[in-house]
Structures are given as structure tokens and as C-alpha cells.
Amino acid sequence: MNVNEILNIAPYSLDKEQKRQLLNDRLHDLTRHHYVNCSEYKRMFDAYGLDINSLPDYEKLPFLPVRLFKEFELRSCPKEEIVKTLTSSGTTGQRVSRIFLDREASSNQTKCLTKIVSHFLGVKRMPMLILDSCAVVKNRAMFSARGAGILGFSMFGSKRCYALDEEMELDIEGMKAFLEEHKGEIIFMFGFTFMVWQHFYKKLLESGYKPNLSKGILIHGGGWKKLTSEKVSPDEFKACLNSVCNIEPKNVHDYYGMVEQTGTIYMECECGYLHASCFSDVLVRRSKDFSLADVGEKGLIEVISVLPQSYPGHILLTEDEGIIFGEDDCPCGQKGKYFKIVGRIKNAEIRGCSDTYAAKF
């Protein structure tokens, strides 16, 4: 099954065995492709000691640490076919990951993101309130994973309004006009977790302005490091937002994703768990020997995606820790593994659009 056929599948419709067969077939194809087309990947694969002609199940395929994309130029397509280079978020002085996309890879990322997010928003575009500043996409010097995230999610908006001005101050008059124009409609909101907290929630609290976003749906992501240090839990985050703009907690969805696998995101369901779609999977590994952890056991998150073909990013070991709680039996009814991120490993660099921005504070 090729990637276009895979992306026609409903994102949370396959059970464990159906999905396992799909992932094995696709990941074997991708592994052989990168082995032939990326010399650095070939050397790392050969050092692992596997036979490329007799590949094991995907849990036993070699993973690449995400940090390698900061150290090497890893690509599996000719340089002249690259149409887009994505960079990760990073604090000042940090090296950033570089992800090389050809035209097909860029298109597939968009298709995958559309399938996943449409499951939560529906297929009809709606008025969009971006809880960030337009300066992020206007200023190319600032444009990285944060700008790409805003542009990627903007395709779900019919008409867009930035809630913050270029100084990251709340544009109350602009919001009032936008919400009056779309009174009674469902409003899609997007932002990065810390910016939503610092520049939207706190500023609404200070101003006394209380917009009616009871029909709003918020998708946010980018890391919780700063809010965790402030002892703000996901439940409190949702409750506080409800107190200033009436948004229903069940309509606030965190997501987990990274530039190294753009398009493949893990959305939070109404029960508070992140979910792997049919286009991806997560494994949790014990840090002492990289063996697979049990359900309910904390370990290092490994992310798997059917998308990366222009670069060897299909099987990656992150620097995040998490816990898998089950598979195919989440109370929300969606199939697939469901899990939570519990933090970063000790001494890992700060990354994620929300966390790197929060580091300035």
C-alpha cells in the first residue's frame, strides 16, 4: 500500500492487527528506500547489524535519535529536488534540526495533517482566531517551526484574525470586531501553549474583557515546560481558559508533534489522552537498555510515521518521556494507542515552539 492509499484511511479506524500489518509493510519500504538513497543512514543501519533483505517487525528496526538532524544533513532525495527546508525551534545558541522536503513529501504532510485535524474540526473551514502575532509569519528571520505551525493550521480557517499585535499585546478591538462579524459561528482557535497562557489568558484576566467563545475549539501545542514549572496542570489550563472566555474544556485539544515528523501529529481526545493515528505509532523504551516498556511504564518516546520519504525520519527516538495507557480501548472510542507526555529527559535541550519562547521569560 503506497502512502496515498494509506492517507485515504480514516485516521482512527484500524484495530491493532490491521494497523500493525500496514505499518510493517510501509516501514519496510521506507527503510529500504533510505538505505539506498541516504549514505549516512546506510552506515548507521549497517552498524546496527541487520540484514536489509530480511527486515524484522518495525519495533526492532533501528531508530535515529532526533538530535542527529542537528548534526548531519540527512536526506534521501537529490538536492535539486528539495523545495522546502524546515528548521526546529531552538533557544539562542542552540543548533536546529534541518528537515529537507521534496514536492511529494511536502504535499503528503499537508494531506496527513488535514485528515487528522478534520477528524476533530470537521471538513468545513471555519473562522479562525490565531492566538499569536502576524509578525511570526511576516518576518522571515522568525520563521521556523512556529511560523510553519501557524501556516499549517491556517488552512482550516475560512477567515483569519490574529489575537495579538506585533508587540505580542492583546488586540481587543480587533477581536471584538472579528467575533461580532462571526457571532453564533463556531470559532477555531490555534496557538502555542505558553503563548496562549501568557498573552491570551493572562491579558484577558487583566483587561476584564470576556469574549464569548463558548462555541470555540482550541488546538494548542509546543510543550508544557514553563507551565509545569508554574504548577499549571492541563485541567487547570482548561478551567482557567473557560473562566475568561467560556470555552468548553472538552473543546480544548493539546497536540504533540515535531518538525522532524511534520504533518504527523498526536491529538488529545476529550478524555485527555494523546492518540496515535493510522499514519503513526508510538513506542516507549526503557532508558537503561532501550527495551520496550510495558503499558503504564514511563520511558523514552519513539515516534513512527509513514510519511518521511525525502529524509530518513520514519523511526525516531525523542528526548521526551511518556507513558502508554492502552490501545484500541480509550473511553473516547478512537482506536490506536493512547498516551501522555510526562516531560523531557534530564539535560535535554529545550525545544518546542511553546517551550523555546517561554525560555525568554
Secondary structure, DSSP 8 states (H G I E B T S, - for coil): --HHHHTTS-TT---HHHHHHHHHHHHHHHHHHHHHH-HHHHHHHHHHT--TTS---GGGS--EETTHHHHS---SS-GGGEEEEEE----TT----EEEEEHHHHHHHHHHHHHHHHHHH-SS-EEEEEEEETHHHH-GGG-SHHHHHHHHHHTTEEEEEEEE-TTS-B-HHHHHHHHHHTTTS-EEEEEEHHHIIIIIIHHHHHH------TTEEEEEES--HHHHHTT--HHHHHHHHHHHH---GGGEEEEE--GGGTT--EEE-TTS-EE--TTEEEEEE-TTT--B--TT--EEEEEEES---SSS-SEEEEEEEEEEEEES--TT---SEEEEEEEE-TT----SHHHHHHTT-
